[in-house]
Amino acid sequence: MLIGRGMFACHDAAMADLPDNVRALFERANFVHVASVLPSGAPHSVPVWAGMEGDRIAFFTQPASRKARNLAADPRVALSVV
């Protein structure tokens, strides 16, 4: 769901807490590849800066970007930390 200009968040009661070693990766400046699903079903992967916003991993994107449109249509996402 869109929570602010270019900010997306998802709440899933079944979502696990991040282990400390994973959280540590996102508490400092880090690049991640964000993979979302294109309308065709193919993956779309782009590098972005990511960090923590409270207990959630967050990244910025423009509302009209391909990844924002992908996430609005299908919230499944995969992150790969660089």
C-alpha positions in Angstrom: 0.0 0.0 0.0 1.2 3.5 -0.7 1.9 5.3 2.6 3.3 8.6 1.4 5.0 10.1 -1.6 7.0 7.3 -3.0 6.8 5.2 0.1 5.3 1.7 0.2 4.6 -0.5 3.2 3.1 -3.8 3.7 1.8 -5.3 7.0 1.4 -9.0 7.2 0.7 -10.5 10.7 2.6 -13.6 9.6 5.7 -11.6 8.7 8.7 -12.7 10.8 10.8 -10.3 12.8 14.2 -9.5 11.1 17.1 -11.3 12.7 19.7 -9.0 14.2 22.3 -9.7 11.6 19.9 -8.9 8.8 18.6 -5.8 10.5 22.3 -4.6 10.9 22.6 -4.7 7.0 19.8 -2.2 6.7 20.7 0.1 9.6 23.7 1.4 7.6 23.8 2.8 4.1 23.3 -0.1 1.7 22.3 -0.9 -1.9 19.8 -3.6 -2.5 18.3 -5.0 -5.7 14.5 -4.8 -5.5 12.8 -7.4 -7.7 9.2 -7.0 -8.4 6.8 -8.6 -10.9 6.1 -7.1 -14.3 2.6 -7.3 -15.8 3.9 -10.1 -18.0 4.9 -12.1 -15.0 8.6 -11.5 -15.7 10.9 -10.2 -12.9 12.0 -6.5 -12.8 15.1 -5.9 -10.8 16.6 -2.5 -10.0 19.3 -1.2 -7.5 18.1 1.2 -4.8 19.3 2.6 -1.4 17.4 0.9 1.4 17.2 1.3 5.1 15.0 0.7 8.2 11.9 2.7 9.0 11.0 1.4 12.4 10.6 -2.4 12.0 10.3 -2.3 8.2 12.8 -2.3 5.4 12.1 0.8 3.3 13.2 2.3 0.0 12.2 5.3 -2.0 10.6 5.2 -5.5 8.7 7.7 -7.6 5.0 6.9 -7.7 5.0 6.7 -11.5 8.1 4.4 -11.7 7.9 0.9 -13.1 8.7 -0.7 -9.7 6.0 1.4 -8.0 3.4 0.4 -10.6 4.5 -3.2 -10.3 4.2 -3.1 -6.5 0.8 -1.5 -6.6 -0.4 -4.3 -8.9 1.4 -7.2 -7.1 3.0 -6.6 -3.7 5.4 -9.5 -4.0 9.0 -8.4 -3.7 12.5 -9.9 -3.3 15.5 -8.0 -1.9 19.1 -8.8 -2.6 21.7 -6.9 -0.4 24.8 -5.8 -2.3 
